[in-house]
């Protein structure tokens, strides 16, 4: 039994190493009403930002929404530009991370969203060796024309959106995991949905992601746009050498257990 458990652990380590998945740590499960403490407004506050909301078959999720009153026609004069159509809340991590993920509920209503309408964005703010902002890694669910799709932000140059498509594993009426991973070895951000890599962009010398922003979107006249989030997680991806040492360690312990079992039955 012990040997099989060790073998399974080693196999798991190999899978993680191959996929680049970090040791994830749940930062916020949004189960309770007070789980929005510490979040601050980014650009313009959404009309709703409430944790502990039962939705999508779960008892506690984060509900984020806009309203008609948030539209440019109803906002104060200093906030009428399209810049403030992006409405969200930000959270600073305790330490820089190289991976962050969150679950987004695929509301069936998204299929009927307005053409060319941005729906829900998972943003990061990363920093370089000079402690300056180096990139904004973003994966966002949107409508391009009438097609529901994901896109990622490429901070290089003037910045542009990369169309990532809609992965086969994405499902409306279900929870879907969005993941942004910084690979410092190749200086890239990798964008994934439900474990499927959709695309990569340059990281601009980023060494870590320091904060996240959850965004919903409005338009000039004001719309009701709602997103439900759950289980914000972060992690640090071990370097290849660390993985090798871990796997060798599993193998060494496994060999020791096998020797002890052989001795016991001799």
C-alpha positions as CSV (number, residue, x, y, z in Angstrom):
1,X,0.0,0.0,0.0
2,X,2.7,2.5,0.9
3,X,4.7,1.7,-2.2
4,X,1.6,2.2,-4.4
5,X,0.9,5.5,-2.7
6,X,4.4,6.7,-3.3
7,X,4.3,5.6,-6.9
8,X,1.0,7.5,-7.3
9,X,2.6,10.6,-5.7
10,X,5.6,10.4,-8.0
11,X,3.3,10.0,-11.0
12,X,1.3,13.1,-9.9
13,X,4.5,15.1,-9.6
14,X,5.4,14.1,-13.1
15,X,2.0,15.2,-14.4
16,X,2.3,18.5,-12.6
17,X,5.8,19.0,-13.9
18,X,4.7,18.3,-17.5
19,X,1.6,20.6,-17.4
20,X,3.3,23.4,-15.5
21,X,0.5,23.4,-12.9
22,X,1.6,25.0,-9.6
23,X,1.0,23.9,-6.0
24,X,-2.3,25.8,-5.8
25,X,-3.4,27.5,-2.6
26,X,-7.0,28.7,-2.3
27,X,-6.8,32.4,-1.5
28,X,-10.5,33.0,-1.3
29,X,-13.4,30.5,-1.6
30,X,-16.0,33.3,-1.4
31,X,-18.2,31.1,0.9
32,X,-19.0,33.8,3.4
33,X,-20.5,37.3,3.1
34,X,-17.3,38.9,4.6
35,X,-15.0,37.4,2.0
36,X,-14.8,40.6,0.0
37,X,-12.8,42.3,2.8
38,X,-9.6,43.8,1.4
39,X,-10.8,44.3,-2.2
40,X,-10.6,47.8,-3.6
41,X,-12.3,49.5,-6.6
42,X,-10.5,49.4,-9.9
43,X,-11.6,52.1,-12.4
44,X,-15.3,52.1,-11.4
45,X,-17.1,50.0,-8.8
46,X,-19.5,47.4,-10.0
47,X,-23.0,47.8,-8.6
48,X,-22.8,44.3,-6.9
49,X,-19.7,42.6,-5.4
50,X,-21.0,40.2,-2.9
51,X,-19.6,36.9,-1.6
52,X,-21.5,34.1,0.0
53,X,-24.1,34.0,-2.8
54,X,-25.6,30.6,-3.6
55,X,-25.3,30.0,-7.3
56,X,-24.5,27.3,-9.9
57,X,-25.2,24.5,-7.5
58,X,-22.8,26.0,-4.8
59,X,-23.7,27.5,-1.5
60,X,-21.1,30.3,-1.6
61,X,-19.8,32.2,-4.6
62,X,-18.9,35.7,-5.6
63,X,-21.5,37.7,-7.5
64,X,-20.3,40.7,-9.5
65,X,-22.6,42.8,-11.6
66,X,-23.2,46.1,-13.3
67,X,-26.5,48.0,-13.7
68,X,-28.1,50.5,-16.0
69,X,-27.1,53.1,-13.4
70,X,-23.5,52.3,-14.0
71,X,-23.7,53.3,-17.7
72,X,-21.9,56.4,-19.0
73,X,-25.2,58.3,-19.3
74,X,-25.7,58.0,-15.6
75,X,-22.2,58.2,-14.1
76,X,-20.7,61.3,-12.7
77,X,-19.0,63.6,-15.2
78,X,-15.4,62.5,-14.4
79,X,-16.4,58.9,-15.2
80,X,-18.3,59.1,-18.5
81,X,-15.5,57.8,-20.8
82,X,-15.4,54.3,-22.1
83,X,-12.4,53.6,-19.7
84,X,-14.9,53.4,-16.9
85,X,-17.1,50.9,-18.7
86,X,-14.6,48.4,-17.3
87,X,-15.8,48.0,-13.7
88,X,-14.1,45.8,-11.2
89,X,-12.5,45.1,-7.8
90,X,-8.8,44.4,-7.1
91,X,-7.0,42.3,-4.5
92,X,-3.3,42.3,-3.6
93,X,-1.6,39.0,-2.9
94,X,0.5,38.5,0.2
95,X,3.5,37.8,-2.0
96,X,4.2,37.7,-5.7
97,X,3.0,34.5,-7.4
98,X,3.7,32.9,-10.8
99,X,0.2,31.4,-11.3
100,X,-3.3,32.3,-10.4
101,X,-6.6,30.7,-11.3
102,X,-10.3,31.3,-10.6
103,X,-13.5,29.5,-11.5
104,X,-16.2,31.3,-13.7
105,X,-19.7,30.0,-14.0
106,X,-20.7,29.7,-17.7
107,X,-24.1,31.4,-17.5
108,X,-26.3,30.2,-20.4
109,X,-27.4,33.8,-20.7
110,X,-24.0,34.6,-22.1
111,X,-24.9,33.0,-25.4
112,X,-27.5,35.8,-25.8
113,X,-25.2,38.7,-24.8
114,X,-24.9,41.7,-27.1
115,X,-22.6,41.3,-30.1
116,X,-19.1,42.5,-29.4
117,X,-19.8,42.7,-25.7
118,X,-17.1,42.1,-23.1
119,X,-18.5,39.9,-20.3
120,X,-16.1,38.9,-17.6
121,X,-12.3,39.5,-17.2
122,X,-9.7,37.8,-14.9
123,X,-6.8,40.3,-14.7
124,X,-3.4,40.3,-13.2
125,X,-0.8,43.0,-12.5
126,X,2.8,41.8,-12.8
127,X,6.1,43.4,-11.8
128,X,9.7,43.1,-13.0
129,X,13.2,43.3,-11.3
130,X,13.0,47.1,-11.0
131,X,9.7,46.7,-9.1
132,X,7.9,48.4,-11.9
133,X,4.6,47.2,-13.6
134,X,5.7,45.1,-16.5
135,X,2.5,43.6,-17.9
136,X,-1.2,43.1,-17.4
137,X,-1.9,39.4,-18.0
138,X,-5.7,39.1,-18.8
139,X,-8.0,36.3,-19.9
140,X,-11.5,37.5,-20.7
141,X,-14.7,35.9,-21.8
142,X,-16.3,38.1,-24.5
143,X,-18.4,38.2,-27.7
144,X,-16.6,38.8,-30.9
145,X,-19.4,39.6,-33.3
146,X,-22.0,37.0,-32.3
147,X,-19.4,34.4,-31.2
148,X,-18.7,33.7,-27.6
149,X,-15.0,33.3,-27.1
150,X,-12.0,33.9,-24.8
151,X,-9.2,36.4,-25.5
152,X,-6.0,37.3,-23.8
153,X,-4.2,40.6,-23.4
154,X,-0.7,41.0,-24.9
155,X,1.1,43.8,-23.1
156,X,3.9,44.0,-25.7
157,X,4.3,47.2,-27.6
158,X,1.1,49.2,-27.7
159,X,-0.9,46.2,-26.3
160,X,-3.4,44.2,-28.2
161,X,-6.0,41.4,-27.7
162,X,-5.2,37.8,-28.8
163,X,-8.2,35.8,-29.8
164,X,-8.0,32.5,-27.9
165,X,-11.2,30.8,-29.1
166,X,-13.6,28.8,-27.1
167,X,-12.1,25.5,-25.9
168,X,-14.0,22.3,-26.3
169,X,-14.0,21.8,-22.6
170,X,-15.8,25.1,-21.8
171,X,-19.4,24.6,-20.8
172,X,-22.4,26.8,-20.3
173,X,-24.3,25.9,-17.2
174,X,-21.1,24.7,-15.5
175,X,-18.1,26.0,-13.6
176,X,-15.0,26.6,-15.7
177,X,-11.4,27.3,-14.5
178,X,-9.4,30.2,-15.9
179,X,-5.7,30.0,-15.4
180,X,-2.8,32.5,-15.9
181,X,0.7,31.1,-15.5
182,X,4.0,33.1,-15.7
183,X,6.9,31.1,-17.1
184,X,9.9,33.1,-16.1
185,X,12.2,30.7,-18.1
186,X,10.6,31.6,-21.4
187,X,9.3,35.1,-20.2
188,X,5.7,34.2,-21.2
189,X,2.3,34.2,-19.8
190,X,0.3,31.1,-20.6
191,X,-3.5,31.3,-20.8
192,X,-5.6,28.2,-20.1
193,X,-9.2,27.3,-19.6
194,X,-10.1,24.0,-17.8
195,X,-6.5,22.9,-18.2
196,X,-6.4,23.5,-21.9
197,X,-3.6,25.9,-23.0
198,X,-5.2,28.4,-25.4
199,X,-2.3,30.8,-26.0
200,X,0.8,32.5,-24.8
201,X,2.1,36.1,-24.8
202,X,5.4,37.8,-23.8
203,X,5.7,38.7,-20.2
204,X,8.0,41.7,-20.5
205,X,10.5,40.5,-18.0
206,X,7.9,39.9,-15.3
207,X,9.0,38.1,-12.2
208,X,5.7,37.7,-10.4
209,X,2.0,38.6,-10.4
210,X,1.2,40.9,-7.4
211,X,-2.5,41.4,-7.6
212,X,-5.7,40.4,-9.4
213,X,-8.7,42.3,-10.7
214,X,-12.1,40.8,-11.4
215,X,-13.9,42.8,-14.0
216,X,-17.4,43.1,-15.5
217,X,-18.3,45.4,-18.3
218,X,-20.9,48.0,-19.1
219,X,-21.6,50.1,-22.2
220,X,-22.6,53.7,-22.9
221,X,-26.3,53.2,-22.2
222,X,-25.8,50.9,-19.3
223,X,-26.5,47.1,-19.2
224,X,-26.9,44.5,-16.6
225,X,-23.8,42.3,-16.8
226,X,-23.4,39.6,-14.1
227,X,-20.5,37.2,-13.4
228,X,-20.2,34.5,-10.7
229,X,-16.7,33.6,-9.5
230,X,-15.4,31.0,-7.1
231,X,-12.2,29.6,-5.6
232,X,-9.5,32.2,-6.4
233,X,-6.2,30.3,-6.1
234,X,-2.5,31.1,-6.5
235,X,0.7,29.2,-6.7
236,X,4.4,29.2,-7.5
237,X,5.5,26.8,-10.1
238,X,8.7,24.9,-9.0
239,X,11.8,25.2,-11.2
240,X,12.6,22.1,-13.3
241,X,15.5,21.2,-11.0
242,X,13.1,21.2,-8.0
243,X,10.7,18.8,-9.8
244,X,13.6,16.5,-10.5
245,X,14.7,16.4,-6.9
246,X,11.1,15.8,-5.8
247,X,10.7,12.9,-8.2
248,X,14.0,11.4,-7.2
249,X,13.0,11.7,-3.6
250,X,9.8,9.8,-4.2
251,X,11.8,7.2,-6.1
252,X,14.3,6.8,-3.3
253,X,11.7,6.4,-0.6
254,X,9.8,3.9,-2.8
255,X,13.0,1.9,-3.2
256,X,13.5,1.9,0.6
257,X,10.0,0.7,1.2
258,X,10.4,-2.1,-1.3
259,X,13.7,-3.3,0.3
260,X,12.0,-3.3,3.7
261,X,9.1,-5.3,2.4
262,X,11.4,-7.8,0.7
263,X,13.3,-8.2,4.0
264,X,10.1,-8.8,5.9
265,X,9.1,-11.7,3.6
266,X,12.6,-13.2,3.4
